[in-house]
Amino acid sequence: MAKGLDLHRAVDSFRATPGRKIRLKEYDTEWKGMEGLGKVDKDSIKAQADDLLADSVKELSEAQELLWANNQHSLLVILQGLDASGKDGIIKHVMSGINPQGCQVTSFKVPSEEELDHNFLWRYSKALPERGRVGIFNRSYYEEVLVVRVHPELLGRQRLPEGKGDEAFWQKRFEDINSFEQHLSRNGTLVVKFFLNISKNEQKQRLLDRTDDPRKRWKFSAADLAERKCWDAYLKAFEEAINSTSTKYAPWYIIPADRKWIARSVVASILASSIGTLNLEYPKLSEEKNQELEEARKRLMSEP
């Protein structure tokens, strides 16, 4: 493992402290938590990255197995970030060790007419994970205070009562989200939220990669360039959303996303440690069940 890199001790540095205003420009998109990173050759960094991610994924896999067996809690993972910040890669690599029977991923696209006929949380409520399961939202109800805020014309499709769109309106949406997440927490769902903090230069390079690499061209959308023009507006919206909705029961983590392997390792470590805070145990069997198992063992052992 690389010198100076201890994700367990670094977790608190990524958490947005409830009640304390954050400014995204003060957060490093690369993270200097690894001493001497710039002096290490690329192959060495990759080897260290593979080892670190493998350790984190194994830890998360074991934590998820305990969550599944306990069947009292669920885990809701919120992934938010600007285009090309690495949400799909997080899902692919971080969740690679999780039992697919205990995990579900939901990506939210443009809302349908049916969804627009309900309150803004309705379609997300339907996709919540059951007890014992991990649910991953690739984008989430936070789009309702991010993209809709940056493009307020989208509010017109929601057919809301008069008075929408002013500052008080957005504050009420934050209140609704906080109440929703507190309700989830009170009913056994652990909510962990990640903002993948990518720099504008890194986003540019990743978009260029999509135009150059035939294996990635299918990912490119002209809309990505249009949204890039709203960079400052999006950062402002993200900043206010994080400041307004980071709570003890549903914390935000600001993840340095310029180096994909760092982002993936950090997210995996945080998820594993978050499940650990639940102090879960494997189900304790009754005396009758233990006797049944012992009898089954004897029968199996007596077979030729």
Disulfide bonds with the S-S distance in Angstrom:
none
